[in-house]
Amino acid sequence: MTEYVSCAPDALYPENRPVEEPDVVALLRQRAPAGTALAELYPGWSYDWPMPETLHLRGAPAPEAMVQAFRDAPAARGVAPPSVLVVLEEVRLRRNVLFQGRTVLYETHLLQERYMAGPLVLDDDAEPGPAGPGPYLYVGNQGSFNYGHWLLEDLPRLKAVEVLRRLHPGKTVTLVLPRQDWFNNRMRERTSRFFAGGPLAIVFLDPETTYHFPRLHYATPVKHLGIAKSPDAMAEIDRRLARPASGLRPALAGARLRAALRGRRALRLFIDRNPLRERVLLNRTDIHALVRARGFEILDAERLGVPDQAALFAHAEAVVGIKGAGLVNTVFCPPGTPVVHLAPETFQDPYYRDIAAARGQPYHALYGRAAESAQRDHLRDFTIDPADLAGLLDRIGLR
């Protein structure tokens, strides 16, 4: 059985708040904390996400069993702990999990992430942490390789950088991130600098190597139950990225936005998905023709930098798209922006539902027929009934 210790149990799990794993947390409260809490980054929050305004399966209203499954989803309601900045002594890092000795830091190995973390194996001889200036800050989770998880779950925790700058005046913070492919590393580096501002050193570490840190700062998660995400953290992303970008940067976002608006004050976006990836919309030609006729601009968000995406979504009148990382950019959309998600019937993940709820956006979900395939359920190609989508667009006034 894995032995856990908490970074800061008193700050994260006070006695009067419900917790995800009561038996585990009861033990954490009895043990000495792994670190010292320095500051609260985002407060704890309570949530009760409303049902989608539209929930259709294969071109028809969802059956009662599906409606009930959405209503009863554990991540649709609950209470989440705050996110705090802690300082840790003598810790090791491997596969985005932190250890003190052989004891696992609970906040880096939460219930919904354990299957992704793999075996909790440490090298006997850990490598020293990287050489860098100033205090070290680690941010990461098991989904850090994915743009959506990075944007909503890791990036807002860089609010800790400003705390460290206050505590260590004149020092440059060194941000420690898990290494991914070149494209993701570049995206995360640019986004981190945009979010944090000022001087920031960034190093990427091999997830399969064990590293030792005599002293490391860590920002605890801004998500709960693997899906629910802090409304305050989402608002902070919008404030730091979309608000500055909404003034129209002179590069790609500004030029594309001006061309796309074509005299309109708002923008209709259809978020496509590269057909070379999984979860392909098989009748995309028909759906593209439908949305183009309604004034939508078809956008592959993967081709744009984060500030460019933020600028476009900040001007959106409506967003329709294939469920995927690109749709997390709806965090930048104004309140009241209708959001329509298209997905195969085998991928009813409610990950995006709380974004819409927290940002005050009407949420609609259309689940199409999944193709027979050896692919995992969430990656299967699918078909959406054009009449179903057209009817929804009519109902929400997007003619």
C-alpha positions in Angstrom: 0.0 0.0 0.0 1.3 3.4 -0.9 2.3 5.6 2.0 1.3 9.2 1.6 2.1 12.5 3.3 0.5 15.8 2.6 2.2 19.1 1.6 0.1 21.1 4.0 -2.9 19.2 5.5 -4.0 22.0 7.8 -4.3 24.4 4.9 -5.7 22.0 2.4 -8.0 19.7 4.4 -9.5 21.5 7.5 -11.8 19.4 9.6 -14.9 21.2 8.5 -14.6 20.5 4.7 -15.6 17.3 2.8 -12.7 15.5 1.2 -12.3 13.1 -1.7 -10.7 10.1 0.2 -11.7 10.5 3.9 -9.7 7.6 5.2 -6.5 8.7 3.5 -7.0 12.3 4.5 -7.6 11.3 8.1 -4.1 9.7 8.1 -2.6 12.7 6.5 -4.0 15.0 9.2 -2.2 12.8 11.8 1.2 13.0 10.1 3.7 15.9 10.1 3.3 17.9 6.9 5.9 17.5 4.1 6.3 21.2 3.7 5.5 24.7 4.9 2.6 26.6 3.4 3.7 30.1 2.2 0.6 31.5 0.5 -2.8 30.6 -0.7 -2.9 31.0 -4.5 -6.6 30.3 -5.0 -9.3 29.7 -2.4 -11.2 26.4 -2.1 -14.6 26.4 -3.9 -17.9 24.7 -3.9 -19.5 23.7 -7.2 -22.7 22.4 -8.7 -22.4 22.3 -12.5 -25.8 22.7 -14.3 -26.9 20.2 -16.9 -26.1 21.0 -20.5 -28.8 23.1 -22.1 -28.8 20.6 -25.0 -27.9 17.0 -24.6 -28.4 14.9 -27.8 -27.4 11.5 -28.8 -27.3 10.5 -32.5 -29.5 13.4 -33.6 -32.2 13.0 -30.9 -32.6 14.1 -27.3 -30.5 12.0 -25.0 -32.2 8.9 -23.3 -33.1 9.2 -19.7 -30.2 6.9 -18.6 -27.7 9.3 -20.2 -29.4 12.3 -18.7 -29.3 10.7 -15.3 -25.6 9.8 -15.7 -24.8 13.4 -16.4 -26.9 14.5 -13.5 -25.2 12.0 -11.1 -21.6 12.5 -12.2 -19.4 12.8 -9.1 -17.5 15.7 -10.7 -20.7 17.7 -11.2 -20.8 18.8 -7.6 -18.7 18.9 -4.5 -16.2 20.9 -2.5 -12.6 21.4 -3.5 -9.5 22.4 -1.5 -7.6 25.6 -2.1 -4.4 25.8 -4.0 -1.4 26.8 -1.9 2.3 27.4 -2.5 4.5 25.3 -0.3 8.2 24.9 0.3 9.6 21.4 0.6 12.9 20.1 1.8 14.8 17.0 0.5 12.4 15.8 -2.1 12.7 13.7 -5.2 10.8 14.0 -8.4 10.0 11.3 -11.0 7.1 11.0 -13.4 5.5 14.2 -12.0 5.3 12.6 -8.6 7.2 14.0 -5.6 8.6 11.9 -2.8 10.2 12.4 0.6 12.3 9.3 1.1 9.9 6.6 -0.1 6.8 8.4 1.0 4.7 9.9 -1.7 3.4 13.5 -1.6 -0.4 12.9 -1.8 -1.2 16.1 -3.9 1.1 14.8 -6.7 -0.6 11.4 -6.8 -4.3 12.1 -6.6 -6.9 9.3 -7.1 -7.8 10.1 -10.8 -4.2 10.4 -11.8 -2.8 7.2 -10.4 -3.5 5.0 -13.4 -1.5 7.5 -15.6 1.5 7.8 -13.2 2.6 4.2 -13.7 4.7 2.3 -11.1 6.1 4.4 -8.3 9.7 3.5 -8.9 12.7 5.6 -7.8 16.3 5.4 -9.0 18.6 4.5 -6.1 21.0 7.2 -7.2 19.0 10.4 -8.0 20.5 13.0 -10.2 20.9 16.5 -8.7 18.2 19.0 -9.7 19.1 21.4 -12.5 21.4 24.4 -12.0 19.5 27.6 -12.1 19.1 31.0 -10.4 16.9 31.8 -7.5 14.2 29.7 -5.9 12.9 26.6 -7.7 9.2 26.1 -8.5 7.8 22.8 -9.8 4.5 22.7 -11.6 3.2 19.5 -13.3 0.6 16.8 -13.3 -0.1 13.6 -15.2 -1.8 15.4 -18.0 0.9 18.1 -18.5 1.7 16.7 -22.0 -1.8 17.9 -23.2 -2.4 21.5 -24.1 -5.8 21.6 -22.4 -4.5 20.2 -19.1 -1.5 22.5 -19.2 -3.6 25.6 -19.8 -6.2 25.0 -17.1 -4.4 22.9 -14.5 -0.7 23.9 -14.6 -0.4 27.4 -16.0 -2.6 29.2 -13.4 -0.4 27.9 -10.7 2.4 30.1 -12.0 0.7 32.8 -9.9 3.2 31.4 -7.4 6.0 33.1 -9.3 4.8 36.6 -8.1 4.8 35.3 -4.5 8.3 34.0 -4.8 9.5 37.3 -6.3 8.1 39.1 -3.2 9.8 36.6 -0.9 13.1 36.7 -2.8 13.5 40.2 -4.1 16.0 40.6 -6.9 16.1 36.8 -7.5 15.1 35.1 -10.7 12.7 32.2 -10.2 13.6 28.9 -11.9 10.5 27.1 -13.2 10.9 23.3 -13.3 8.6 21.6 -15.9 8.3 18.0 -17.2 9.9 17.6 -20.6 7.7 16.7 -23.5 8.1 17.0 -27.3 9.7 20.1 -28.8 6.4 21.6 -29.8 4.9 21.3 -26.3 8.0 22.5 -24.6 8.1 25.6 -26.8 4.4 26.3 -26.2 4.7 25.9 -22.5 7.8 28.1 -22.3 6.2 30.9 -24.2 3.0 30.7 -22.3 4.8 30.6 -19.0 6.7 33.8 -19.8 3.5 35.5 -21.0 1.6 34.6 -17.9 4.3 35.3 -15.3 5.9 38.3 -17.0 9.4 39.6 -15.8 12.5 37.4 -15.7 11.9 33.7 -15.5 14.3 30.8 -15.9 12.8 27.6 -17.3 14.3 24.1 -17.3 12.7 20.9 -18.6 13.4 17.5 -16.8 13.1 14.0 -18.1 10.1 12.4 -16.5 11.8 9.0 -16.4 14.7 10.2 -14.4 14.7 10.7 -10.6 15.9 14.1 -9.5 16.8 15.3 -6.0 16.1 18.8 -4.7 17.4 20.0 -1.4 14.7 22.7 -1.5 11.8 23.0 -3.9 8.6 25.1 -4.1 5.4 23.4 -5.3 2.0 24.8 -6.1 -0.8 22.3 -5.2 -3.5 21.5 -7.8 -6.3 23.8 -8.9 -8.5 20.9 -9.9 -10.6 18.4 -8.0 -11.8 14.8 -8.8 -9.7 15.0 -12.0 -12.2 17.2 -13.8 -13.5 20.1 -11.7 -11.3 23.1 -12.0 -11.1 26.3 -9.9 -13.2 29.1 -11.2 -10.7 31.6 -9.7 -7.8 29.9 -11.5 -9.8 30.1 -14.8 -10.5 33.7 -14.3 -6.8 34.4 -13.6 -5.9 32.7 -17.0 -8.4 34.9 -18.7 -7.2 38.1 -17.0 -3.5 37.5 -17.8 -3.8 36.1 -21.3 -7.0 37.1 -23.0 -7.4 40.6 -21.6 -4.0 41.8 -22.9 -4.4 39.9 -26.2 -7.9 41.3 -26.8 -6.3 44.6 -27.9 -5.3 42.9 -31.1 -1.7 42.0 -31.4 -0.1 43.2 -34.6 0.9 39.7 -35.6 -1.2 36.7 -36.5 -4.1 37.2 -34.1 -4.7 40.8 -35.1 -4.6 40.2 -38.8 -6.7 37.1 -38.7 -9.2 38.6 -36.3 -9.7 41.7 -38.4 -10.2 39.5 -41.5 -12.5 37.1 -39.8 -14.8 39.8 -38.3 -15.5 41.4 -41.7 -17.3 44.3 -40.1 -18.9 42.2 -37.4 -18.4 43.1 -33.7 -18.2 39.4 -32.7 -16.8 36.2 -34.2 -18.3 32.8 -34.8 -15.7 30.0 -34.4 -15.8 26.4 -35.5 -12.9 24.5 -33.9 -11.8 21.8 -36.2 -9.4 18.9 -35.5 -6.5 17.9 -37.7 -7.8 14.9 -39.7 -4.4 13.2 -39.2 -5.2 12.9 -35.5 -7.8 10.6 -33.8 -11.4 11.5 -33.1 -12.1 12.7 -36.7 -15.5 14.0 -37.8 -16.2 11.7 -40.7 -18.8 14.0 -42.4 -16.7 17.1 -41.8 -17.3 18.3 -45.4 -21.1 18.5 -44.7 -20.6 20.1 -41.3 -18.1 22.6 -42.6 -20.6 23.7 -45.3 -23.3 24.0 -42.7 -21.3 26.2 -40.3 -19.8 28.3 -43.1 -23.3 29.1 -44.3 -24.0 30.4 -40.7 -21.0 32.7 -40.8 -18.5 30.5 -38.8 -14.8 30.7 -39.3 -13.2 27.2 -39.3 -10.1 27.2 -37.1 -7.4 24.6 -36.3 -6.3 26.0 -32.9 -3.2 23.8 -32.9 -1.7 26.0 -35.6 -1.8 29.2 -33.4 0.1 30.3 -30.3 -1.7 30.7 -27.1 -2.0 34.5 -27.1 -3.4 34.3 -30.7 -5.9 31.8 -29.6 -6.9 33.9 -26.6 -7.4 36.9 -28.8 -9.7 35.1 -31.1 -11.8 33.3 -28.5 -12.1 36.6 -26.5 -14.1 38.0 -29.4 -16.3 35.0 -30.0 -20.0 35.3 -30.3 -20.3 31.5 -30.4 -18.0 28.5 -30.4 -18.8 25.1 -32.0 -16.2 22.4 -32.2 -14.9 18.9 -32.0 -14.2 17.9 -28.4 -10.5 18.2 -27.8 -7.8 20.4 -26.2 -8.5 23.3 -28.6 -11.9 23.8 -26.9 -10.4 24.6 -23.5 -9.8 28.1 -25.1 -13.5 28.8 -24.3 -12.1 29.9 -20.9 -11.3 33.1 -22.8 -14.8 33.6 -24.2 -17.1 36.3 -22.7 -20.0 35.2 -20.4 -23.0 34.3 -22.4 -21.1 32.8 -25.3 -22.9 29.6 -26.3 -20.5 26.6 -26.6 -21.4 23.5 -28.6 -19.3 20.4 -28.3 -19.4 17.6 -30.9 -18.1 14.2 -29.8 -18.5 10.4 -30.4 -21.1 8.7 -28.3 -18.2 6.8 -26.7 -16.6 9.9 -25.3 -19.0 11.5 -22.8 -16.2 13.1 -20.6 -17.7 16.1 -18.8 -14.2 17.8 -18.6 -15.5 21.0 -20.4 -18.8 21.3 -18.6 -17.4 23.2 -15.6 -15.5 25.6 -17.9 -18.8 26.8 -19.3 -20.5 26.8 -15.9 -17.7 28.8 -14.3 -17.5 31.3 -17.1 -21.2 31.8 -17.5 -21.6 30.2 -20.9 -24.5 28.1 -22.1 -23.3 24.6 -22.8 -24.6 22.2 -25.5 -23.4 18.7 -26.2 -24.1 16.7 -29.4 -22.9 13.1 -29.4 -22.7 11.4 -32.8 -22.5 7.8 -34.0 -19.0 6.4 -33.3 -17.4 4.4 -36.0 -16.5 0.7 -35.5 -12.8 0.9 -34.6 -10.0 -0.7 -32.6 -9.2 2.8 -31.2 -9.9 3.6 -27.6 -13.4 4.9 -27.0 -12.4 8.5 -26.6 -10.4 8.5 -29.8 -13.0 6.9 -32.2 -14.0 8.8 -35.3 -17.7 9.8 -35.5 -20.5 11.3 -37.5 -22.8 14.2 -36.4 -26.3 14.5 -37.9 -26.3 17.9 -39.8 -30.0 18.4 -39.1 -29.4 18.0 -35.4 -26.6 20.7 -35.5 -28.7 23.0 -37.7 -31.7 22.7 -35.4 -29.5 23.6 -32.4 -28.0 26.6 -34.1 -31.5 27.8 -35.1 -32.7 27.5 -31.4 -29.8 29.6 -30.1 -30.2 32.2 -32.8 -27.2 31.4 -35.0 -28.8 31.5 -38.4 
